[in-house]
Amino acid sequence: MALFAPERREAYERFLGALRLERDFWGELHKLAEVQGRGEEVEQQRLDDFPRSPMGELMQALDEVRRVARTYAAISSAENIVRLFADMATASRAAITEPGPNDEITWFLLQRFQDDREREFVYAYREDLGLGPPVGAPKQYPVVERPWPLDSAEAVVRGQFLAGGGRGDAGGS
């Protein structure tokens, strides 16, 4: 169990650090989209000073997780997190090019999915390292009570809100 545990722990912590940087980046990008959505001019200096995406670091961290993880749960949860960032890119592109009434709903859902997937990753990596759930975690950790399983909810958002480059038939008609 302890074989390469420090290396695995470092890889998992690097992935979480890169994840937090990427989430911060997308939060700032979303703020820019909101400004543009209100019809306000975004100052050129703000655009020039905007940081580059840390996605490269997240992908390197994902590759490292794939290399050192002992469980499929740790790998698949990390991959699902990265997949959600692709969904966020699709949603953001649609919100900027074709603003719609569901943009904030889509953004909210993607943020909650990220929260759930991050909990799954933390649980999986702690299990891989033999640490068990975090101290004070709820009894059902990492599962949050939801009306639908996370995979199903993500599929609905991808199919309804993100289909066709960002504009699906969200009304279902």
C-alpha positions in Angstrom: 0.0 0.0 0.0 2.8 2.4 0.9 4.8 1.7 -2.3 5.0 5.0 -4.2 2.4 6.6 -1.9 4.3 9.9 -1.5 4.6 10.1 -5.3 0.9 9.4 -5.8 0.0 11.9 -3.1 2.1 14.6 -4.7 0.5 13.9 -8.1 -3.0 14.1 -6.6 -2.2 17.4 -4.8 -0.7 18.8 -8.0 -3.9 17.9 -9.9 -6.0 19.6 -7.2 -3.8 22.7 -7.3 -4.1 22.8 -11.1 -7.9 22.3 -10.8 -8.2 25.2 -8.5 -6.2 27.4 -10.9 -8.4 26.4 -13.8 -11.6 27.0 -11.9 -10.3 30.5 -10.9 -9.5 31.2 -14.6 -13.0 30.2 -15.7 -14.5 32.3 -13.0 -12.7 35.3 -14.3 -13.6 34.5 -17.9 -17.2 34.2 -16.9 -17.1 37.6 -15.4 -15.8 39.0 -18.7 -18.7 37.2 -20.5 -21.2 38.7 -18.1 -19.8 42.2 -18.8 -20.1 41.6 -22.5 -23.6 40.1 -22.0 -24.8 43.3 -20.4 -23.6 45.2 -23.5 -20.8 46.9 -21.7 -17.4 47.6 -23.3 -14.5 45.5 -21.9 -11.4 47.7 -21.6 -8.6 46.6 -23.9 -6.1 46.7 -21.0 -8.3 44.2 -19.1 -8.2 41.9 -22.1 -4.4 42.4 -22.5 -3.8 41.6 -18.8 -6.0 38.6 -18.8 -4.0 35.5 -17.8 -3.6 32.5 -20.0 -5.5 29.4 -19.3 -3.7 27.0 -16.9 -5.3 24.0 -18.8 -1.8 22.9 -19.9 -0.8 22.4 -16.2 -4.1 20.6 -15.6 -3.4 18.2 -18.5 0.1 17.6 -17.3 -1.3 16.8 -13.8 -3.9 14.5 -15.3 -1.2 12.6 -17.2 0.7 12.3 -13.9 -2.4 11.0 -12.2 -2.9 8.4 -15.0 0.7 7.3 -14.6 0.8 6.8 -10.8 -2.8 6.1 -9.7 -3.5 2.6 -8.6 -7.3 2.8 -9.0 -9.5 3.5 -12.0 -11.7 5.7 -9.8 -8.9 8.2 -9.3 -8.2 8.3 -13.0 -11.8 8.4 -14.2 -12.8 11.1 -11.7 -9.8 13.3 -12.9 -10.8 12.7 -16.5 -14.4 13.7 -15.8 -13.2 17.0 -14.3 -11.2 17.8 -17.4 -14.2 16.9 -19.6 -16.4 19.4 -17.7 -13.9 22.2 -18.6 -14.6 21.3 -22.2 -18.3 21.7 -21.5 -17.6 25.0 -19.8 -15.7 26.2 -23.0 -18.7 25.2 -25.1 -21.1 27.0 -22.8 -19.0 30.1 -22.6 -18.5 30.3 -26.4 -22.3 30.0 -26.8 -23.0 32.7 -24.1 -20.7 35.1 -25.9 -21.7 34.4 -29.5 -25.4 33.6 -29.0 -26.6 34.8 -25.5 -29.6 32.9 -24.3 -31.9 32.7 -21.3 -30.3 29.5 -20.0 -26.7 30.6 -19.9 -26.6 31.2 -16.2 -28.5 28.0 -15.5 -26.0 26.1 -17.6 -23.1 27.8 -15.8 -24.6 27.1 -12.4 -25.1 23.4 -13.2 -21.5 23.0 -14.6 -20.2 24.6 -11.4 -22.1 22.1 -9.2 -21.0 19.2 -11.4 -17.4 20.4 -10.9 -18.0 20.5 -7.1 -19.3 16.9 -7.1 -16.5 15.6 -9.4 -13.9 17.3 -7.2 -15.4 15.5 -4.2 -15.3 12.2 -6.1 -11.6 12.8 -7.0 -10.7 13.6 -3.4 -12.5 10.5 -2.2 -10.8 8.3 -4.9 -7.3 9.5 -4.2 -7.8 9.2 -0.4 -9.0 5.6 -0.9 -6.0 5.0 -3.2 -3.7 6.2 -0.5 -5.5 4.3 2.2 -6.6 7.4 4.1 -10.4 7.0 4.0 -12.8 9.9 3.9 -11.7 13.4 5.1 -12.2 14.1 8.8 -15.8 15.4 9.5 -17.0 14.3 6.1 -20.7 13.4 5.8 -21.6 9.7 6.2 -22.4 9.3 2.4 -19.2 11.2 1.3 -18.6 11.9 -1.6 -22.2 11.4 -2.8 -24.4 14.4 -2.5 -28.1 13.8 -2.5 -29.3 14.7 -6.0 -32.6 13.8 -7.9 -30.5 12.2 -10.7 -27.1 10.5 -10.8 -24.3 12.8 -11.8 -23.6 11.0 -15.0 -27.2 11.4 -16.1 -27.4 15.0 -15.1 -24.2 15.8 -17.1 -25.6 13.9 -20.1 -28.8 16.0 -20.0 -26.9 19.3 -19.9 -24.6 18.2 -22.7 -27.6 17.0 -24.8 -30.0 19.9 -24.1 -27.9 23.0 -23.3 -24.7 22.3 -25.1 -25.8 20.5 -28.2 -25.0 21.9 -31.6 -22.3 24.3 -30.4 -24.1 25.6 -27.4 -27.7 25.9 -28.2 -29.8 22.8 -27.8 -33.5 22.6 -27.4 -33.6 23.4 -23.6 -37.4 23.5 -23.6 -37.7 19.9 -24.8 -40.3 20.8 -27.4 
